[in-house]
Amino acid sequence: MEKQVVHAIQDEYPDDFAWCYGCGRLNQEGHHFRTGWQGNKTITMYTPDEKHTAIPGFVYGGIIASLIDCHGTGSASLALHRKNGHEAGDGIAPPRFVTASLQVDFIKPTPQGTPLTAIGTLQEIHPKKWKVQTEVYAGGTLCARGEVVAVVMPSTFRASS
Amino acid sequence: MEKQVVHAIQDEYPDDFAWCYGCGRLNQEGHHFRTGWQGNKTITMYTPDEKHTAIPGFVYGGIIASLIDCHGTGSASLALHRKNGHEAGDGIAPPRFVTASLQVDFIKPTPQGTPLTAIGTLQEIHPKKWKVQTEVYAGGTLCARGEVVAVVMPSTFRASS
């Protein structure tokens, strides 16, 4: 398994769309989730901070949900980008997705201090809509399963103020 | 509508269980979600920070998921505590729940700078398991719907290290 994502799709988002608290490279206080291909699946690696506690010793579920969320939109972006003939790293701005729905099943308490790996499986359900099923591992242990439905960012998703 | 939750269930959690990044009163870097009754529904109010951005002007979905998550476990705790003859504020430690599953439908982009209100509707589905359906409003606008299945904290949810 890779130890680092080399060509992450989030590195390619236009600056205006790179402020996400989860995965925006320009949000200095965010998580900086980075998502790339691993074969025909997608991967995001992240080690939660000590403050991201549920009960001492275990990771807060909202962080796992956040990881699955941004892993989902990043995976969808990778997939549509590839379908359009591009790859992260080739200098072409990829499509930007937003989350329509997010589902998380918490299977086991997730230990703190262990790198988490999200692995995504993609399914196109419409030219502008992808389903991403994700498994989150802590070391070799499956701790959570998630599903994101991601849609190409609609024009309504613009700041009105 | 109340402007502040007076008797929040999170104020009553034992110290060992008050470190949650979402709702733990002792986690100085967390969100400090606080959940109380409003009639026969539950309420949590929260204004996301400026850094909690999705696209500039809109709130990050992972924060909304986090709000729904802790609102869900807090609501379940309120409900079982009441069923056991107690109320937040009466000095009795309430039961502590964990999240088995979390579902979020993002209905509209959630504007930043607006206080969010999560309103929960409770359903007991087992003596140790509750379903909490939540609507998240920004001002008067419904922005997200969520559902949490919360279970009484199992004994496996203890730090092994």
Chai-1 contact restraints between the chains, C-beta under 6 A:
chainA,res_idxA,chainB,res_idxB,connection_type,confidence,min_distance_angstrom,max_distance_angstrom,comment,restraint_id
A,W19,B,T53,contact,1.0,0.0,6.0,A-B,restraint_1
A,W19,B,P56,contact,1.0,0.0,6.0,A-B,restraint_2
A,C20,B,A54,contact,1.0,0.0,6.0,A-B,restraint_3
A,Y21,B,H52,contact,1.0,0.0,6.0,A-B,restraint_4
A,Y21,B,T53,contact,1.0,0.0,6.0,A-B,restraint_5
A,Y21,B,Y60,contact,1.0,0.0,6.0,A-B,restraint_6
A,G22,B,G62,contact,1.0,0.0,6.0,A-B,restraint_7
A,E29,B,K51,contact,1.0,0.0,6.0,A-B,restraint_8
A,K51,B,Y21,contact,1.0,0.0,6.0,A-B,restraint_9
A,K51,B,E29,contact,1.0,0.0,6.0,A-B,restraint_10
A,H52,B,Y21,contact,1.0,0.0,6.0,A-B,restraint_11
A,T53,B,W19,contact,1.0,0.0,6.0,A-B,restraint_12
A,T53,B,Y21,contact,1.0,0.0,6.0,A-B,restraint_13
A,A54,B,C20,contact,1.0,0.0,6.0,A-B,restraint_14
A,I55,B,F157,contact,1.0,0.0,6.0,A-B,restraint_15
A,P56,B,W19,contact,1.0,0.0,6.0,A-B,restraint_16
A,P56,B,A159,contact,1.0,0.0,6.0,A-B,restraint_17
A,G57,B,A159,contact,1.0,0.0,6.0,A-B,restraint_18
A,Y60,B,Y21,contact,1.0,0.0,6.0,A-B,restraint_19
A,G61,B,D69,contact,1.0,0.0,6.0,A-B,restraint_20
A,G61,B,T99,contact,1.0,0.0,6.0,A-B,restraint_21
A,G62,B,G22,contact,1.0,0.0,6.0,A-B,restraint_22
A,G62,B,S66,contact,1.0,0.0,6.0,A-B,restraint_23
A,G62,B,D69,contact,1.0,0.0,6.0,A-B,restraint_24
A,A65,B,A65,contact,1.0,0.0,6.0,A-B,restraint_25
A,A65,B,L102,contact,1.0,0.0,6.0,A-B,restraint_26
A,S66,B,G62,contact,1.0,0.0,6.0,A-B,restraint_27
A,D69,B,G61,contact,1.0,0.0,6.0,A-B,restraint_28
A,D69,B,G62,contact,1.0,0.0,6.0,A-B,restraint_29
A,T99,B,G61,contact,1.0,0.0,6.0,A-B,restraint_30
A,T99,B,F106,contact,1.0,0.0,6.0,A-B,restraint_31
A,S101,B,D105,contact,1.0,0.0,6.0,A-B,restraint_32
A,L102,B,A65,contact,1.0,0.0,6.0,A-B,restraint_33
A,L102,B,V104,contact,1.0,0.0,6.0,A-B,restraint_34
A,Q103,B,Q103,contact,1.0,0.0,6.0,A-B,restraint_35
A,V104,B,L102,contact,1.0,0.0,6.0,A-B,restraint_36
A,D105,B,S101,contact,1.0,0.0,6.0,A-B,restraint_37
A,F106,B,T99,contact,1.0,0.0,6.0,A-B,restraint_38
A,P109,B,F157,contact,1.0,0.0,6.0,A-B,restraint_39
A,F157,B,I55,contact,1.0,0.0,6.0,A-B,restraint_40
A,F157,B,P109,contact,1.0,0.0,6.0,A-B,restraint_41
A,A159,B,P56,contact,1.0,0.0,6.0,A-B,restraint_42
A,A159,B,G57,contact,1.0,0.0,6.0,A-B,restraint_43
